[in-house]
């Protein structure tokens, strides 16, 4: 059985890392070549078909987080992010969680929510009753727009209505609940909303304006939990301090935003690697953070009766393994194979675990030695490169900056200048 616990993966050469990944995920030579492609796996011609007014492509680093065990299965987790320390932090968090069995993650059904805005309705309560009377007809019409979902027993399942007050008056909002299976579901949801809007206009006597999915995916909730052994965390005092740090984030919006940003470092890095809609994920998570009426921590940290640290992360998460960019971008497709997920729910479990692992490492660093110690060590490599160092000079410059306790671009340039004189 594949093992994601790989000793000193960061010290290995690129060739060795690729060999490990290839063996773990059974990658073909073509898939390895895609990962080695210096343009990020996508040609300009392909980019020109994906977006308007294209002039080139833009690559970001792709790394692998190790040590993840989720619901008893090992994963090597691809992450695309430009920020130093994130991949290392996620790997470290997963390593500590692994001691007590790794992450337990659950995911609800893959239901997408579509909304149809109806204006100029004379009697909204009566209109709502009429819509309920015609609900079967509305659902049949919606499902006629996706033979694939219908054949799988999925598709539009429920119609609901709500009345909202606005400065322009009352509006009727008709919501369509759709089981989208292993897709993210944006396109099919929008198609169904547009298809049913003329019928809803006829039923209500109103005028349909917006017909669009909601990215606030409250019917797709992922919940991750992990136990972090007290001694591995750093002892009783370290556990207590992490809980205190969480309480700060949970009760102060200025801290909560940065705390949740750290969680999203892990979540969005994985989402980017496998071609998900990261903006939708981010927007939904931030809305969920304020569901109580105050913006709070997305995660929850506490102690169990033995003094171990307990981390829980619950978020709305709309992801898919079919359709969208995940099936178009060669690197995203290869990253999906590395993950080895077979359903949208399984992908959501991995993404959520990555967010919790990242959050653990960030909050632990903050509450012990401080965030800069590890972060700046990794940032120093970027500074050395920015100063103009060649690959074989970078490590020496980084070590010298750390030795002198001065990590800055000016210091990197100074050390590089002295090296060149030698």
C-alpha positions, 0 to 999 in steps of 0.5 A, spaced: 500 500 500 502 506 498 505 510 503 505 518 503 510 518 509 517 520 505 523 522 509 526 528 507 523 529 501 525 536 501 532 534 500 532 530 494 533 532 487 528 533 482 529 527 479 528 523 485 522 527 487 519 525 480 521 518 481 517 517 488 511 521 485 511 516 479 511 510 483 506 512 488 501 514 483 503 510 477 505 516 472 506 514 465 512 517 461 508 522 458 505 525 465 512 525 468 514 529 462 508 534 463 510 535 470 517 537 467 514 542 462 517 548 463 511 552 461 507 549 466 504 544 461 500 549 457 501 552 450 499 559 448 495 556 443 491 552 449 491 558 453 488 563 447 482 558 447 481 558 455 481 566 456 480 572 452 485 577 449 491 572 451 498 574 450 502 568 454 502 564 460 503 565 467 506 559 471 506 558 479 510 553 483 507 546 484 510 542 490 508 536 493 505 535 501 507 529 504 505 525 510 497 525 509 493 520 511 486 521 510 480 516 512 485 511 513 488 512 506 495 515 504 495 521 499 501 525 496 498 532 495 499 537 489 499 544 491 500 550 487 502 556 491 507 562 490 508 563 498 514 560 501 513 555 507 506 553 506 507 546 503 512 545 508 507 547 513 502 542 511 507 536 510 509 538 518 501 538 520 500 532 516 506 528 519 503 530 527 496 528 525 499 521 522 501 519 529 494 519 532 491 516 525 491 522 521 485 526 518 478 523 519 474 527 514 466 527 512 463 530 506 455 531 505 452 530 498 454 534 492 448 539 492 448 545 488 444 551 489 441 555 483 437 561 484 432 565 480 430 572 481 423 574 480 420 581 480 414 584 479 410 579 483 403 582 485 402 577 491 408 573 493 405 568 498 400 566 493 406 565 488 410 561 492 404 556 493 403 556 486 410 554 485 409 548 490 403 546 486 407 546 479 414 543 483 414 536 479 413 540 472 419 545 474 423 539 476 422 535 470 423 541 465 430 542 469 432 535 469 430 535 461 437 539 460 441 534 463 440 527 460 447 525 464 445 526 471 438 524 470 441 517 468 445 517 474 439 518 478 441 525 480 439 532 477 434 537 480 431 534 486 427 540 490 424 547 489 424 552 494 422 559 495 423 565 499 421 572 499 427 578 501 426 585 502 430 590 498 430 598 497 427 597 491 421 592 494 420 585 495 423 580 491 421 572 490 427 568 490 426 561 487 431 556 489 433 549 485 437 544 489 441 540 484 445 533 485 451 534 481 455 528 482 462 529 481 462 535 477 463 542 481 456 543 477 456 551 475 454 550 468 449 545 469 446 549 475 446 555 470 443 552 464 437 549 469 436 556 472 435 559 465 431 553 462 425 554 468 425 561 468 420 562 463 415 557 466 416 560 473 414 567 470 408 564 467 406 561 474 407 567 478 406 573 473 413 576 475 419 577 471 425 573 471 432 577 472 438 573 474 438 566 473 445 563 476 448 558 481 450 560 488 457 559 490 455 559 497 455 551 497 451 550 504 449 543 502 456 541 500 459 541 507 466 538 509 468 537 516 475 534 518 478 532 524 485 530 527 488 529 534 495 532 535 499 528 540 500 533 546 508 531 546 509 532 539 505 538 539 510 541 544 507 539 551 501 541 555 503 549 555 504 549 547 497 545 547 494 551 551 497 556 548 494 554 541 487 554 544 488 561 546 491 563 540 484 560 537 480 563 542 483 570 539 482 568 532 475 566 534 473 573 537 477 578 534 475 579 526 482 582 525 486 576 527 480 571 524 481 574 517 489 572 517 487 566 521 483 564 516 487 566 510 492 561 513 487 555 512 486 558 505 493 557 504 492 550 504 485 549 501 487 554 495 494 551 493 490 544 492 484 547 489 489 550 484 493 544 483 487 540 481 484 545 477 478 548 481 474 554 482 478 557 487 475 564 487 468 560 489 471 556 494 474 562 497 468 566 497 464 561 500 468 560 506 468 567 508 461 567 508 461 561 512 466 564 517 460 570 518 454 565 519 454 567 526 453 574 525 460 575 527 466 573 522 470 568 526 475 562 525 473 557 520 477 552 525 476 550 532 481 548 537 480 544 543 483 539 548 481 532 549 481 528 556 488 526 555 491 533 553 492 532 546 490 537 541 483 537 537 483 540 531 476 541 527 475 544 520 468 545 517 467 549 510 462 549 504 466 546 499 464 546 491 469 541 487 469 536 482 473 531 478 469 531 472 468 537 467 471 544 467 479 546 467 480 539 471 479 535 465 483 540 460 489 543 463 494 537 462 498 539 469 491 539 473 489 532 470 496 529 472 495 532 479 488 529 479 492 522 478 497 523 483 491 524 488 488 518 486 481 521 488 475 517 485 469 522 487 468 529 488 467 528 495 473 524 496 477 530 493 473 535 498 476 531 504 483 531 501 482 539 500 479 540 507 485 536 510 490 540 507 487 546 510 487 543 517 494 541 517 496 548 514 492 551 520 495 547 525 502 548 523 501 556 522 498 557 529 503 552 532 509 556 530 505 563 532 504 561 539 511 558 540 517 560 536 513 565 532 512 565 524 518 568 522 523 563 524 521 558 519 518 562 514 524 567 513 528 561 512 524 559 506 523 566 504 531 567 504 531 563 498 527 567 494 531 573 496 538 570 494 535 568 487 532 575 486 539 578 488 542 574 482 545 568 485 546 562 481 542 555 483 549 553 486 550 559 490 543 560 493 544 555 499 551 558 501 547 565 501 541 563 505 546 560 510 550 566 511 544 570 511 541 566 517 548 566 520 548 573 520 541 574 522 539 578 517 535 576 511 534 581 506 535 583 499 540 588 500 544 583 505 543 577 499 546 582 494 552 584 499 553 576 500 553 575 493 558 581 491 563 578 496 562 571 493 563 574 486 570 577 489 572 571 491 
